[in-house]
Amino acid sequence: MSQEAQIVTRIAPSPTGMMHIGTARTGLFNWLFARRHGGKFLLRIEDTDRDRSTAQATQAILDGMAWLALDHDGEAVSQFERAPRHREVAEQMLADGTAYKCFSTQDEIAAFRDAARANGDSTLFLSPWRDTPVADHPDAPYVIRLRAPRDGTTVIADQVQGDVTIQNATLDDMILLRSDGTPTYMHAVVVDDHDMGITHVIRGDDHLNNAARQIQIYNAMGWPQPVWAHIPLIHGEDGKKLSKRHGATGVMEYAEMGIPAAAMRNYLARLGWSHGDDELFTDAQARDWFDLEGIGKSPARLDMKKLANVTGWHIARTDDADLVSQITDFLALTDQPALSQTQQKGLEAAMYCLKERAKNLPDILDKARFVLENRPLTLDEKAVTSLDPVSRGILFELTAQLQNASWSRDTLEGVLNTTADSHGLKFGKLAGPLRAALSGRTVSPSVFDMMLVLGRTETLARLTDAASLDT
């Protein structure tokens, strides 16, 4: 690839009904690399498995991409729809002599391998039809196989793994076109990547061995190879390959947990890639910093505690109105009741005292109950207990003192502390009943923040309700 060529990357997921977190991370790496270099990021749906490739399964990929805001350039490409082009290339290779017709049946291949195992020989199938003259071909079904080199080596010049050398003698003549005329995945990928102008193939290292075979197709067609970068897979905290037993594996499961997309992008970027010691960064920083040299060779480990810390950092730095918008989307995604305009305004006004220690969007909603609920509040058991007759009497007295107080933090602190002192109490003893009165709970934002957010009229009404409570 010339230095002047525009960088083009791609993500090519198979529709499975969800977007795996590993696929999302691969997409993010490709997106970051393309965006940093002013290149293109393309999407191809590898939908050749017609039983699994439903509209719903494809939509799951699109939903995952949209949630992560990984915008792709142009229309998504369907691999299935390109089957005629895949056949065309296979036929061209056949005409050029870089591929051949193989008439061996499945039973014959199975018998060969059984005999090889019995004799302790290699089970690598070497087709007897490789050098058979066309005049001797039978009128029978056949596959088209690649005429792969038998000697020498194939070297994968990988930007992450380094040079990986494969002995050609360990590779068979892979099938390009099945007997029913359908292309194999290995063949279709190369044709698609070439035709789409892909310059960099950044994908999981479970595809590393595939690269050796795919390089042979590039060479047979005289096509330039892309730059290869095979990234380590994601493992669970126990060091084993990520699976359902480790928790959520689909990216939209994290959306349903209330993880903001920006936090997920930050966290996924750090799964296998690093920029010095930076753990927390913005999208703009990630785009400016991302390079292939920062990708490590070792598998990344999913760590939910780290994800929570990353999420907390991003929530604390997100604009209040943007957080309200994200919460609105989260409620819709999880089929929860939507917020009214009044609730949205109240939530935004309260956000400054809700987001600092929140680890996800449900955390914010939980802390925001005081501003989202209407009177009369439903009190939880601990709140009811804290509102004993003595506490209710103090709240009744406090209500009168607050009637004409200026509604500022300093004044409110003065009134509340003076009231506590007059009863020989530390403020903490008064805070519990106040929280119960203002939020219906004993765990909430500070009483001063709640009073300022609720305003004088609502605060006094809630204190009156609590003072009049008949327990």
C-alpha positions in Angstrom: 0.0 0.0 0.0 1.4 3.4 -0.9 1.8 6.1 1.7 -0.7 8.3 -0.1 -3.5 5.7 -0.3 -6.5 6.5 1.8 -6.8 4.1 4.8 -10.0 1.9 4.6 -11.0 -0.4 7.4 -14.0 -2.6 8.0 -16.0 -4.6 10.4 -17.5 -7.8 9.1 -19.7 -9.5 11.7 -22.0 -12.5 11.1 -25.6 -12.0 12.2 -26.1 -14.1 15.4 -28.9 -12.3 17.1 -26.6 -10.0 19.1 -23.5 -7.9 18.7 -20.8 -9.6 20.8 -18.6 -7.4 23.0 -15.6 -8.7 21.1 -17.1 -7.7 17.8 -17.9 -4.3 19.2 -14.3 -3.9 20.4 -13.0 -4.9 16.9 -15.4 -2.4 15.3 -14.2 0.3 17.7 -10.5 -0.3 16.8 -11.2 -0.2 13.1 -13.4 3.0 13.6 -10.7 4.7 15.7 -7.9 3.9 13.2 -9.9 5.0 10.2 -11.1 8.2 11.9 -7.6 9.1 13.1 -6.2 8.9 9.6 -9.1 10.6 7.8 -10.0 7.3 6.2 -13.1 5.2 5.7 -14.7 2.7 8.0 -17.0 0.2 6.2 -19.5 -2.4 7.4 -20.0 -5.7 5.7 -22.6 -8.2 7.0 -21.3 -11.8 6.5 -24.8 -13.2 6.0 -24.0 -16.3 3.9 -25.5 -18.6 6.6 -29.1 -18.1 5.4 -30.6 -20.0 8.4 -29.1 -17.5 10.9 -29.0 -14.4 8.8 -32.5 -13.0 9.6 -33.5 -9.4 9.4 -33.7 -9.3 13.2 -30.2 -10.7 13.6 -28.8 -8.1 11.1 -30.7 -5.4 13.0 -29.0 -6.4 16.2 -25.7 -5.6 14.6 -26.9 -2.2 13.4 -28.4 -1.4 16.8 -25.1 -2.2 18.5 -23.2 0.0 16.1 -25.7 2.8 16.5 -25.6 2.7 20.3 -21.8 2.8 20.3 -21.9 5.6 17.7 -19.6 3.8 15.4 -20.8 5.4 12.2 -19.8 3.6 9.0 -19.3 5.1 5.6 -21.7 4.2 2.8 -24.2 1.5 2.8 -23.7 -1.8 4.6 -22.5 -4.5 2.2 -24.2 -8.0 2.1 -21.8 -10.8 1.5 -24.6 -13.1 0.4 -25.6 -10.6 -2.4 -22.0 -10.7 -3.7 -22.0 -14.4 -4.4 -22.0 -14.0 -8.2 -18.7 -11.9 -7.9 -17.2 -14.6 -5.7 -18.0 -17.2 -8.3 -16.6 -15.0 -11.0 -13.2 -14.8 -9.3 -13.1 -18.6 -8.6 -13.8 -19.2 -12.3 -11.1 -16.8 -13.2 -8.6 -18.6 -11.0 -9.7 -21.9 -12.6 -9.0 -20.4 -16.0 -5.6 -19.0 -14.9 -4.5 -22.4 -13.4 -4.3 -21.1 -9.8 -7.3 -23.3 -9.0 -8.6 -26.7 -10.2 -11.7 -28.9 -10.2 -11.7 -31.6 -7.5 -14.2 -34.5 -8.0 -13.4 -36.3 -4.7 -16.6 -37.1 -2.8 -17.1 -36.6 0.9 -17.0 -40.3 1.4 -13.7 -40.6 -0.4 -12.2 -37.8 1.7 -13.5 -39.3 4.9 -12.0 -42.7 3.9 -8.6 -41.1 3.2 -8.5 -39.5 6.6 -9.6 -42.6 8.4 -6.8 -44.5 6.7 -4.3 -41.8 7.4 -5.2 -41.8 11.1 -4.9 -45.6 11.2 -1.4 -45.4 9.7 -0.4 -42.5 11.9 0.0 -40.2 8.8 -1.1 -36.7 8.3 -4.8 -36.2 7.6 -4.2 -33.2 5.4 -6.2 -34.1 2.3 -4.2 -33.9 -1.0 -6.6 -34.1 -3.9 -5.7 -36.6 -6.6 -7.3 -34.3 -9.1 -4.8 -31.4 -8.7 -2.8 -32.3 -11.8 -5.3 -34.5 -13.6 -5.7 -33.3 -17.3 -9.1 -31.8 -18.1 -9.6 -34.5 -20.8 -9.7 -37.0 -18.0 -12.3 -35.2 -15.9 -15.6 -37.1 -15.3 -19.0 -35.7 -15.8 -19.7 -35.4 -12.1 -20.1 -32.8 -9.4 -17.0 -31.0 -8.4 -15.6 -28.3 -6.1 -13.1 -25.7 -7.1 -10.0 -25.8 -5.0 -7.1 -23.3 -4.7 -3.9 -24.7 -6.2 -1.8 -23.7 -3.1 2.0 -23.9 -3.1 3.2 -27.1 -1.6 6.7 -26.0 -0.7 8.2 -23.0 1.1 6.4 -20.8 3.6 3.7 -18.1 3.8 4.6 -15.2 6.0 2.0 -13.1 7.7 3.5 -9.7 8.3 1.3 -8.8 11.3 1.4 -5.4 13.0 0.5 -6.9 16.3 1.8 -10.4 16.3 5.0 -9.7 14.3 6.0 -11.9 11.4 4.2 -15.3 11.6 5.6 -18.0 9.4 3.4 -20.9 8.2 4.9 -23.9 6.4 2.9 -24.3 3.2 3.1 -28.1 3.5 0.7 -27.8 6.5 -2.0 -26.1 4.4 -4.4 -27.9 2.1 -5.9 -26.8 -1.2 -8.9 -25.1 0.3 -12.2 -25.1 -1.4 -13.2 -21.8 -3.0 -16.5 -22.9 -4.6 -18.6 -25.7 -3.3 -20.3 -28.2 -5.7 -23.5 -26.3 -5.5 -21.8 -23.2 -6.7 -21.8 -21.3 -3.4 -18.5 -19.7 -2.3 -16.8 -20.5 0.9 -16.3 -17.9 3.6 -12.5 -17.9 3.3 -12.8 -17.1 -0.4 -15.6 -14.6 -0.1 -13.7 -12.6 2.5 -10.7 -12.0 0.3 -12.8 -11.0 -2.7 -14.9 -8.6 -0.7 -12.0 -7.0 1.1 -10.2 -6.5 -2.2 -13.2 -5.1 -4.0 -14.1 -2.8 -1.1 -10.5 -1.4 -1.1 -9.7 -2.5 2.5 -6.2 -1.4 3.3 -6.0 -2.7 6.9 -7.6 -5.9 8.2 -7.9 -5.4 12.0 -9.6 -8.4 13.6 -9.4 -11.0 16.3 -6.3 -13.3 16.5 -8.6 -16.3 16.1 -8.4 -15.4 12.4 -4.6 -15.4 12.4 -4.3 -18.9 10.7 -7.0 -17.9 8.2 -4.7 -15.1 7.1 -2.1 -17.5 5.7 -4.7 -19.2 3.5 -6.2 -15.8 2.4 -2.7 -14.5 1.5 -2.5 -17.4 -1.0 -5.6 -16.1 -2.7 -4.3 -12.6 -2.8 -1.1 -13.9 -4.4 -2.9 -16.1 -6.9 -4.9 -13.1 -8.1 -2.0 -10.8 -8.1 -3.8 -8.5 -5.6 -1.9 -6.4 -3.0 -2.3 -7.7 0.5 -3.9 -5.5 3.2 -2.0 -4.6 6.3 -2.7 -7.3 8.9 -3.3 -6.7 12.6 -4.7 -9.6 14.6 -5.8 -8.4 18.1 -6.0 -10.5 21.2 -9.3 -11.9 22.3 -11.2 -10.8 25.4 -11.1 -13.2 28.3 -13.1 -13.3 31.5 -11.7 -12.3 34.9 -10.6 -16.0 35.4 -8.4 -15.8 32.3 -10.6 -18.1 30.2 -12.3 -17.2 26.9 -15.2 -14.9 27.5 -18.5 -16.7 27.7 -22.0 -16.3 29.2 -20.7 -17.6 32.6 -18.7 -14.4 32.9 -21.8 -12.2 32.6 -22.9 -10.1 29.7 -21.3 -10.9 26.3 -23.6 -8.8 24.1 -22.9 -5.1 23.8 -26.6 -4.1 24.1 -26.7 -5.9 27.4 -24.4 -3.2 28.7 -26.7 -0.6 27.2 -29.5 -2.2 29.2 -27.4 -2.0 32.4 -27.3 1.7 31.9 -23.6 2.0 30.9 -23.2 5.2 28.8 -21.9 4.6 25.3 -19.0 7.0 25.8 -17.9 5.0 28.9 -18.2 1.7 27.0 -16.1 3.1 24.1 -13.4 4.2 26.6 -13.4 0.8 28.4 -13.4 -1.3 25.2 -10.5 0.8 23.8 -8.4 -0.1 26.8 -9.2 -3.8 26.4 -6.1 -4.8 24.5 -4.8 -1.3 23.6 -3.0 1.3 25.7 -1.6 4.8 25.4 1.0 5.1 28.1 -0.7 4.8 31.5 -3.9 6.6 30.4 -7.0 4.7 31.6 -9.6 7.5 31.3 -10.0 9.5 28.2 -12.5 11.2 25.9 -13.5 10.1 22.4 -11.4 12.9 20.9 -8.3 11.8 22.8 -8.9 8.2 21.7 -9.1 9.2 18.1 -6.0 11.3 18.4 -4.0 8.6 20.2 -5.1 5.3 18.6 -2.4 3.3 16.7 -1.7 -0.3 16.0 1.6 -0.1 18.0 -0.4 0.3 21.2 -2.1 -3.1 20.8 -0.7 -5.8 23.0 -0.3 -9.5 22.3 -1.8 -10.9 25.5 -5.6 -11.5 25.9 -7.5 -8.6 27.5 -9.5 -9.4 30.7 -13.0 -8.1 31.2 -13.1 -6.4 34.6 -16.5 -5.1 35.8 -15.0 -3.0 38.6 -12.8 -1.1 36.1 -15.8 -0.7 33.9 -17.7 0.8 36.8 -14.8 3.3 37.5 -14.6 4.3 33.9 -18.4 4.8 33.8 -18.4 6.9 36.9 -15.6 9.1 35.5 -17.6 9.7 32.3 -20.9 10.3 34.0 -19.3 12.9 36.3 -18.0 14.8 33.2 -21.1 14.6 31.0 -23.3 17.6 30.5 -26.4 17.5 32.6 -28.8 17.9 29.7 -27.0 15.2 27.8 -27.4 12.8 30.8 -31.1 13.5 30.9 -31.3 12.6 27.2 -29.3 9.4 27.8 -31.6 8.4 30.6 -34.6 9.0 28.4 -33.1 6.6 25.8 -32.2 4.1 28.5 -35.8 4.1 29.9 -37.1 3.5 26.3 -34.6 0.7 25.7 -35.5 -1.1 28.9 -39.3 -0.6 28.4 -39.7 1.6 31.5 -42.2 4.5 31.8 -41.0 7.7 30.1 -40.3 10.8 32.1 -42.7 13.7 31.8 -41.4 17.1 30.8 -41.7 18.3 34.4 -39.7 15.2 35.6 -37.0 15.8 32.9 -36.6 19.4 34.1 -36.4 18.4 37.7 -33.9 15.7 36.9 -31.7 18.1 35.0 -31.9 20.6 37.9 -30.9 17.9 40.3 -28.2 16.3 38.2 -25.3 18.2 39.9 -26.0 16.4 43.1 -26.8 13.0 41.5 -24.0 12.2 39.1 -20.7 12.6 41.0 -20.6 9.1 42.5 -23.0 7.3 40.1 -21.6 4.2 38.4 -24.4 3.8 35.8 -27.7 5.5 34.8 -29.9 3.4 37.1 -27.7 4.9 40.0 -28.8 8.3 38.9 -32.4 7.4 38.7 -32.3 5.8 42.1 -30.8 8.9 43.7 -33.3 11.1 41.8 -36.4 9.5 43.3 -36.9 12.6 45.5 -37.3 14.8 42.5 -39.2 12.3 40.3 -41.9 11.3 42.7 -45.0 13.4 43.6 -46.6 14.0 46.9 -47.6 12.2 49.0 -44.4 10.3 49.0 -44.3 6.5 49.5 -42.0 6.0 52.5 -39.9 2.9 52.8 -39.7 1.0 56.1 -36.6 2.7 57.4 -38.0 6.2 56.6 -41.2 5.4 58.5 -39.2 4.3 61.5 -37.0 7.4 61.5 -40.1 9.6 61.7 -41.0 9.0 65.3 -43.1 11.4 67.3 -40.1 13.4 68.5 -38.7 13.8 65.0 -42.1 14.8 63.6 -42.3 17.5 66.3 -38.9 18.9 65.3 -40.0 18.9 61.6 -43.2 20.8 62.5 -41.1 23.4 64.3 -38.6 23.5 61.4 -41.4 24.1 58.9 -42.4 27.3 60.7 -38.8 28.5 60.8 -38.3 28.0 57.1 -41.4 29.9 56.0 -39.6 33.2 55.6 -35.9 32.1 55.4 -34.0 33.1 52.3 -33.6 30.0 50.2 -29.8 29.7 50.0 -27.5 27.0 51.1 -25.9 29.1 53.8 -29.2 30.2 55.3 -30.6 26.7 55.2 -27.5 25.3 56.9 -27.8 27.9 59.6 -31.5 27.2 60.3 -31.1 23.4 60.4 -28.0 23.5 62.6 -29.6 26.0 65.0 -32.7 23.8 65.2 -30.6 20.7 65.9 -28.6 22.6 68.6 -31.8 23.8 70.3 -32.8 20.2 70.8 -29.3 19.1 72.0 -28.8 17.1 68.8 -25.9 16.8 66.3 -27.1 17.6 62.8 -26.7 14.0 61.8 -29.6 13.1 64.1 -31.8 15.5 62.3 -30.6 14.6 58.8 -32.3 11.1 58.9 -35.8 12.4 59.5 -35.2 15.2 57.0 -34.2 12.7 54.3 -37.2 10.6 55.1 -39.5 13.6 54.8 -38.0 14.9 51.6 -37.3 11.7 49.7 -39.2 8.9 51.4 -35.9 7.2 52.2 -33.0 7.4 54.6 -30.4 7.3 51.9 -30.5 10.2 49.5 -28.5 13.2 48.3 -27.8 15.8 51.0 -30.8 17.4 52.6 -29.5 20.8 51.5 -29.3 19.8 47.9 -32.8 18.3 47.9 -34.2 21.5 49.5 -32.5 23.7 46.9 -33.7 21.5 44.0 -37.2 21.1 45.3 -37.6 24.8 46.2 -39.4 26.4 49.2 -43.0 25.4 48.4 -42.4 21.7 47.7 -39.9 21.4 50.6 -42.4 22.9 53.1 -45.2 20.8 51.8 -43.2 17.6 52.2 -42.1 18.6 55.8 -45.7 19.3 56.6 -46.8 15.9 55.3 -44.1 14.1 57.4 -44.9 16.1 60.5 -48.5 15.2 60.2 -47.8 11.5 59.6 -49.8 9.2 61.8 -47.6 6.2 62.7 
